[in-house]
Amino acid sequence: MIRDPQTFNRLIASTREFVRDVAIPNEDRVERDDEIPPEIVEIMRSLGLFGWSIPEAYGGAGLTTEELALANIELSQCSVAYRVRVGINTGVGSESLVQDGTAAQKDRYLPLLASGRMTGALALTEPEAGSDATALRTIGDLQSDGSYLLSGHKRYITLAPIADLVTVLARTENDRKPADSISAFLVERETAGMRFSGSTPKMGQEGGPIGEVFLDRCRVDASAIVGGVPGRGFRTVMKTLNKQRINLSALAIGPAIRMLDEAIAYANRRQQFGQPIGGFQLVQAMLADCKVEIEAARALVLETARKRDRGEDVTMDVSMCKYYTTEMCGRVADRVVQIFGGQGYVKEAGIERFYRDVRAFRIYEGTSQIHQLNIGKTLLRNVSENAHARANTNAGETA
């Protein structure tokens, strides 16, 4: 759903200009310093990148799912760190509020998140809870005055070292089934009892830090619960991830496009055996495979985005998107390193950075294996439901 093509085209043009003129020239600097420079963050704020998915009423752009997917494809054609820096605010850092927040919560936080003056984070993963999100051990202990004491340990939390607002998932309802026992709390950085680690060293994505969150009897008011109702946090986050997985799928396409562009340029200039290596059919085959998979991924993501904008159920579709696009991006990265040969393995060309950066795509927001299970279970359930419906129809006709 493209609401106003002229306005949207201007947004795409400004994003493309930022990527070309600001982001790409500073990629080595961001990796070296493990930080996006403050002056570049200010440019990103001025372009409204932090508020793409936040409703216009709160200072955001209110992009539709399709618009957001197209914009994310453009933004991610530079170092992954840039999209990490803004992507949490346009994704899991704000979407819980957009979906289920109270009016007061939205009024307080969404304008700050949309402007980039506040950086959000989602604290779900724990040492013993990752793919099995309902296994979390962080506790929200209800006190006699109506407040909660949060105690627990979160890890691998994107932007935790610099986050101003953390959505913390904690178990609050001991007498209910796991999916109804978890609440989501909005906790500001300076809240007593919450502290953060520094940036956790990792394989790639320097400039997009991850870290740990430690909660030791961190007291928060009941008004900090997203939506104001305990026990709905897990379901809120699942709704958030349903949209975010479309975003992440689009964000996996951009790096693949960039790597293919770099490979095409290299294949045209790199000489071997007296001719450009692009003249060799096996190199052409690798380039062709990249292009076909990129376009298939783009078509899948955009159709899923349009279905969501139409209000259709996209539960299985988002798993297909996340699974296919992130695996596709990994295959493209591998082929492009092969095309570059030794220059793809050393740091000189920057290709090895993308190779490292995109590896995480297949892990976070649900591993590829979790999404395979989601797809398989949904297929089997749909077949069973369809068979049951046909049986009932046939029984009615017989009667």
C-alpha positions as CSV (number, residue, x, y, z in Angstrom):
1,M,0.0,0.0,0.0
2,I,1.7,3.2,-1.3
3,R,-0.4,6.0,0.0
4,D,1.1,9.0,-1.7
5,P,3.7,8.0,-4.4
6,Q,5.1,11.4,-4.8
7,T,5.9,11.9,-1.1
8,F,7.1,8.3,-0.7
9,N,9.5,8.7,-3.7
10,R,11.0,11.7,-2.0
11,L,11.6,9.6,1.1
12,I,13.3,6.9,-0.9
13,A,15.4,9.5,-2.8
14,S,16.6,11.1,0.5
15,T,17.4,7.7,2.0
16,R,19.3,6.6,-1.1
17,E,21.3,9.9,-1.0
18,F,22.1,9.3,2.7
19,V,23.3,5.8,2.0
20,R,25.5,6.9,-1.0
21,D,26.9,10.2,0.4
22,V,27.1,9.6,4.2
23,A,26.7,6.0,5.2
24,I,29.0,4.2,2.8
25,P,31.9,6.6,3.0
26,N,31.9,6.2,6.8
27,E,31.6,2.4,6.9
28,D,35.2,1.7,7.9
29,R,35.1,4.4,10.5
30,V,31.9,2.9,12.1
31,E,33.5,-0.5,12.2
32,R,36.8,0.8,13.6
33,D,35.2,2.8,16.4
34,D,32.3,0.4,17.0
35,E,30.0,3.4,17.0
36,I,28.0,5.5,14.6
37,P,29.4,9.1,15.0
38,P,27.0,11.5,16.8
39,E,27.0,13.8,13.8
40,I,25.7,11.0,11.5
41,V,23.1,10.1,14.1
42,E,21.9,13.7,13.9
43,I,21.6,13.4,10.2
44,M,19.6,10.2,10.6
45,R,17.3,12.1,13.0
46,S,16.9,15.0,10.7
47,L,15.8,12.6,7.9
48,G,13.2,11.1,10.2
49,L,14.7,7.5,10.0
50,F,13.9,6.7,13.6
51,G,10.1,7.3,13.1
52,W,9.3,5.5,9.9
53,S,6.9,3.0,11.5
54,I,5.5,5.3,14.3
55,P,2.1,6.9,13.6
56,E,2.1,10.4,12.3
57,A,0.1,11.5,15.3
58,Y,3.2,10.9,17.4
59,G,5.7,12.6,15.0
60,G,6.5,9.5,12.9
61,A,6.0,8.8,9.2
62,G,3.4,6.2,9.8
63,L,4.6,4.1,6.9
64,T,2.5,1.2,5.7
65,T,4.0,-2.3,5.9
66,E,4.8,-2.1,2.1
67,E,6.3,1.4,2.3
68,L,8.4,0.3,5.3
69,A,9.7,-2.7,3.5
70,L,10.7,-0.7,0.4
71,A,12.4,1.9,2.6
72,N,14.3,-0.7,4.6
73,I,15.6,-2.3,1.4
74,E,17.1,1.1,0.5
75,L,18.5,1.8,4.0
76,S,20.2,-1.5,4.3
77,Q,22.4,-1.2,1.3
78,C,25.1,0.1,3.6
79,S,26.8,-1.3,6.7
80,V,24.3,-3.2,8.8
81,A,25.2,-1.0,11.8
82,Y,23.2,1.9,10.4
83,R,20.0,0.0,10.1
84,V,20.5,-1.5,13.6
85,R,20.8,2.0,15.1
86,V,17.4,3.1,13.7
87,G,15.8,-0.3,13.2
88,I,15.1,-0.9,16.9
89,N,13.1,2.3,17.2
90,T,11.1,1.5,14.0
91,G,10.7,-2.1,15.1
92,V,10.7,-3.9,18.5
93,G,11.6,-0.8,20.4
94,S,8.4,1.0,19.6
95,E,6.0,-1.6,18.0
96,S,4.8,-3.0,21.4
97,L,3.7,0.5,22.3
98,V,2.1,1.1,18.9
99,Q,0.2,-2.2,19.1
100,D,-0.9,-2.3,22.7
101,G,0.3,0.7,24.6
102,T,-2.1,2.9,26.7
103,A,-2.8,6.4,25.5
104,A,-0.6,7.8,28.3
105,Q,2.3,5.5,27.3
106,K,2.1,6.4,23.6
107,D,1.9,10.1,24.4
108,R,5.0,9.9,26.7
109,Y,7.3,7.7,24.6
110,L,6.4,7.5,21.0
111,P,7.3,11.2,20.1
112,L,10.7,10.7,21.7
113,L,11.3,7.4,19.9
114,A,10.1,8.9,16.6
115,S,12.5,11.8,16.8
116,G,15.5,9.6,17.8
117,R,15.9,11.6,21.1
118,M,15.2,8.3,22.9
119,T,16.6,4.9,21.8
120,G,14.5,1.8,22.5
121,A,15.4,-1.8,23.1
122,L,13.5,-5.1,23.7
123,A,14.9,-7.3,26.6
124,L,13.5,-10.8,26.0
125,T,16.4,-13.2,25.6
126,E,18.0,-14.7,28.7
127,P,20.8,-17.3,29.3
128,E,18.1,-20.0,29.4
129,A,15.4,-18.4,27.2
130,G,15.9,-17.7,23.5
131,S,13.9,-19.6,20.9
132,D,11.7,-20.8,23.8
133,A,10.6,-17.3,24.9
134,T,8.1,-18.6,27.5
135,A,11.0,-20.2,29.5
136,L,12.2,-16.8,30.7
137,R,13.2,-16.6,34.4
138,T,13.1,-12.9,35.0
139,I,10.4,-12.3,37.7
140,G,8.1,-9.3,38.3
141,D,7.1,-9.6,41.9
142,L,3.9,-7.7,42.8
143,Q,4.2,-5.6,45.9
144,S,1.5,-4.5,48.4
145,D,1.6,-1.0,47.1
146,G,0.9,-2.1,43.5
147,S,4.4,-1.8,42.2
148,Y,6.6,-4.6,40.9
149,L,10.1,-5.6,41.7
150,L,11.9,-6.9,38.6
151,S,14.8,-9.3,39.0
152,G,16.6,-11.2,36.3
153,H,19.3,-11.3,33.7
154,K,18.9,-10.5,29.9
155,R,21.6,-11.0,27.3
156,Y,22.3,-10.4,23.6
157,I,20.0,-7.3,23.8
158,T,20.5,-5.1,20.8
159,L,21.4,-1.5,21.6
160,A,21.3,-2.3,25.4
161,P,24.6,-0.3,26.0
162,I,23.0,2.9,24.7
163,A,19.2,2.3,25.2
164,D,17.2,4.9,27.0
165,L,13.9,2.8,27.2
166,V,13.9,-0.9,27.6
167,T,10.8,-3.1,27.2
168,V,11.5,-5.9,29.8
169,L,9.6,-9.2,29.6
170,A,9.1,-10.7,33.1
171,R,7.0,-13.5,34.5
172,T,4.2,-12.0,36.8
173,E,1.4,-14.5,36.8
174,N,2.5,-17.8,38.3
175,D,-0.9,-19.5,38.2
176,R,-1.4,-19.2,34.4
177,K,-0.1,-21.0,31.4
178,P,3.2,-19.7,30.1
179,A,1.9,-17.5,27.3
180,D,-0.4,-15.8,29.8
181,S,2.0,-15.4,32.6
182,I,4.4,-12.8,31.1
183,S,4.1,-9.0,31.3
184,A,6.0,-6.4,29.3
185,F,7.4,-3.4,31.4
186,L,8.6,-0.1,30.1
187,V,11.7,0.7,32.1
188,E,13.7,3.9,31.6
189,R,17.5,3.6,31.7
190,E,18.1,5.5,35.0
191,T,15.7,3.4,37.0
192,A,17.3,2.1,40.2
193,G,18.1,-1.6,40.1
194,M,18.7,-1.8,36.4
195,R,22.2,-1.8,35.0
196,F,23.8,-2.6,31.7
197,S,27.0,-4.2,30.4
198,G,29.2,-2.6,27.9
199,S,29.2,-3.7,24.2
200,T,29.6,-7.5,23.9
201,P,32.4,-8.4,21.5
202,K,30.9,-10.2,18.5
203,M,31.6,-11.5,15.0
204,G,30.3,-8.5,13.1
205,Q,27.8,-5.6,13.0
206,E,30.3,-3.2,14.8
207,G,28.5,0.0,15.5
208,G,25.3,-1.8,16.4
209,P,26.2,-2.9,20.0
210,I,24.5,-5.6,21.9
211,G,24.8,-6.2,25.7
212,E,23.4,-7.5,28.9
213,V,20.7,-6.1,31.2
214,F,20.8,-6.9,34.9
215,L,17.7,-6.3,37.1
216,D,18.1,-6.5,40.9
217,R,14.8,-5.7,42.6
218,C,14.2,-2.9,40.1
219,R,11.0,-1.2,41.2
220,V,8.5,0.0,38.6
221,D,5.0,1.1,38.9
222,A,2.1,-0.9,37.5
223,S,1.6,1.9,35.0
224,A,4.8,0.7,33.3
225,I,3.1,-2.5,32.1
226,V,2.5,-2.2,28.3
227,G,-1.2,-1.8,27.9
228,G,-1.8,-1.6,31.6
229,V,-2.9,-5.3,31.9
230,P,-0.5,-7.9,33.4
231,G,-0.1,-11.2,31.6
232,R,-0.3,-10.0,28.0
233,G,3.3,-9.3,27.4
234,F,4.1,-12.4,25.5
235,R,1.2,-12.0,23.1
236,T,2.1,-8.3,22.6
237,V,5.7,-9.2,21.7
238,M,4.5,-11.9,19.3
239,K,2.3,-9.3,17.5
240,T,5.4,-7.0,17.4
241,L,7.6,-9.7,15.9
242,N,5.0,-10.6,13.3
243,K,5.6,-7.1,11.8
244,Q,9.3,-6.9,12.7
245,R,10.0,-10.1,10.8
246,I,8.8,-8.5,7.6
247,N,11.1,-5.5,8.4
248,L,14.0,-7.8,9.0
249,S,13.3,-9.7,5.8
250,A,13.5,-6.5,3.8
251,L,16.6,-5.5,5.7
252,A,18.2,-8.8,4.6
253,I,17.6,-7.9,0.9
254,G,19.5,-4.6,0.9
255,P,22.9,-6.1,1.8
256,A,22.4,-8.8,-0.9
257,I,21.7,-6.0,-3.5
258,R,24.8,-4.1,-2.4
259,M,27.0,-7.2,-2.5
260,L,25.8,-8.2,-5.9
261,D,26.4,-4.6,-7.2
262,E,30.0,-4.8,-5.8
263,A,30.5,-8.3,-7.4
264,I,29.3,-7.1,-10.8
265,A,31.6,-4.2,-10.8
266,Y,34.5,-6.4,-9.6
267,A,33.8,-9.0,-12.3
268,N,34.0,-6.3,-15.0
269,R,37.3,-4.9,-13.9
270,R,39.2,-7.9,-12.5
271,Q,41.4,-9.4,-15.3
272,Q,42.5,-13.1,-15.5
273,F,43.7,-15.0,-18.4
274,G,43.6,-11.9,-20.5
275,Q,39.9,-11.0,-19.9
276,P,37.5,-9.8,-17.2
277,I,36.5,-12.6,-15.0
278,G,32.8,-11.7,-15.8
279,G,33.5,-13.3,-19.1
280,F,33.7,-16.7,-17.5
281,Q,30.4,-18.7,-17.5
282,L,30.8,-20.0,-13.9
283,V,31.2,-16.5,-12.6
284,Q,28.1,-15.5,-14.6
285,A,26.2,-18.4,-13.1
286,M,27.0,-17.2,-9.6
287,L,25.9,-13.7,-10.4
288,A,22.7,-15.0,-12.0
289,D,21.9,-17.1,-9.0
290,C,22.3,-14.1,-6.7
291,K,20.0,-11.9,-8.9
292,V,17.3,-14.6,-9.1
293,E,17.3,-15.2,-5.4
294,I,17.2,-11.4,-4.6
295,E,14.3,-10.8,-6.9
296,A,12.4,-13.8,-5.5
297,A,13.0,-12.6,-2.0
298,R,11.8,-9.1,-2.9
299,A,8.6,-10.4,-4.4
300,L,7.9,-12.6,-1.4
301,V,8.4,-9.8,1.1
302,L,6.4,-7.2,-0.8
303,E,3.5,-9.5,-1.3
304,T,3.5,-10.4,2.4
305,A,3.6,-6.7,3.3
306,R,0.6,-6.0,1.0
307,K,-1.3,-8.9,2.6
308,R,-0.6,-7.4,6.0
309,D,-1.7,-4.0,4.9
310,R,-5.0,-5.6,3.6
311,G,-5.5,-7.0,7.1
312,E,-5.0,-10.7,6.1
313,D,-3.4,-13.3,8.4
314,V,0.3,-13.4,7.6
315,T,1.5,-15.6,10.4
316,M,3.0,-18.3,8.1
317,D,4.0,-15.7,5.5
318,V,6.3,-13.8,7.8
319,S,8.1,-17.0,8.8
320,M,8.6,-17.8,5.1
321,C,9.9,-14.3,4.5
322,K,12.3,-14.4,7.4
323,Y,13.5,-17.9,6.6
324,Y,14.0,-17.4,2.9
325,T,15.5,-13.9,2.8
326,T,18.0,-14.4,5.6
327,E,19.2,-17.7,4.1
328,M,19.3,-16.1,0.7
329,C,21.5,-13.3,2.0
330,G,23.9,-15.8,3.4
331,R,24.2,-17.6,0.1
332,V,24.7,-14.3,-1.8
333,A,27.5,-13.3,0.7
334,D,29.2,-16.7,0.2
335,R,29.1,-16.4,-3.6
336,V,30.3,-12.9,-3.6
337,V,33.3,-13.7,-1.4
338,Q,34.1,-16.5,-3.9
339,I,33.9,-14.1,-6.9
340,F,36.2,-11.7,-5.2
341,G,38.6,-14.5,-4.3
342,G,41.4,-13.4,-2.0
343,Q,40.2,-9.8,-2.1
344,G,36.9,-11.0,-0.7
345,Y,38.6,-12.6,2.3
346,V,40.8,-9.7,3.4
347,K,39.5,-6.4,4.8
348,E,40.5,-4.3,1.8
349,A,37.3,-4.5,-0.2
350,G,34.8,-4.6,2.7
351,I,33.1,-7.7,1.4
352,E,34.3,-9.8,4.4
353,R,32.5,-7.3,6.7
354,F,29.2,-8.0,5.0
355,Y,29.9,-11.7,5.1
356,R,30.3,-11.5,8.9
357,D,27.5,-9.0,9.4
358,V,24.8,-10.9,7.6
359,R,25.5,-14.2,9.4
360,A,23.5,-13.0,12.4
361,F,20.3,-12.6,10.3
362,R,19.7,-16.4,10.4
363,I,19.8,-16.3,14.2
364,Y,17.9,-13.4,15.7
365,E,14.2,-12.8,15.5
366,G,13.7,-16.5,15.4
367,T,16.4,-18.9,14.0
368,S,15.9,-20.4,10.5
369,Q,15.1,-23.7,12.2
370,I,12.3,-22.2,14.4
371,H,10.8,-20.7,11.3
372,Q,10.9,-24.0,9.5
373,L,9.0,-25.5,12.4
374,N,6.5,-22.6,12.3
375,I,5.9,-23.2,8.6
376,G,5.6,-26.9,8.9
377,K,3.2,-26.8,11.9
378,T,1.0,-24.2,10.2
379,L,0.8,-26.3,7.0
380,L,-0.2,-29.4,9.0
381,R,-2.7,-27.5,11.0
382,N,-4.2,-25.9,7.9
383,V,-4.5,-29.3,6.2
384,S,-6.2,-30.8,9.3
385,E,-8.6,-27.9,9.6
386,N,-9.5,-28.1,5.9
387,A,-10.0,-31.8,6.1
388,H,-12.3,-31.3,9.1
389,A,-14.3,-28.6,7.3
390,R,-14.7,-30.9,4.2
391,A,-15.8,-33.8,6.4
392,N,-18.5,-31.5,8.0
393,T,-19.6,-30.3,4.6
394,N,-19.9,-33.9,3.3
395,A,-21.8,-35.0,6.4
396,G,-24.2,-32.1,5.9
397,E,-24.8,-33.0,2.3
398,T,-25.4,-36.7,3.2
399,A,-27.9,-35.8,5.8
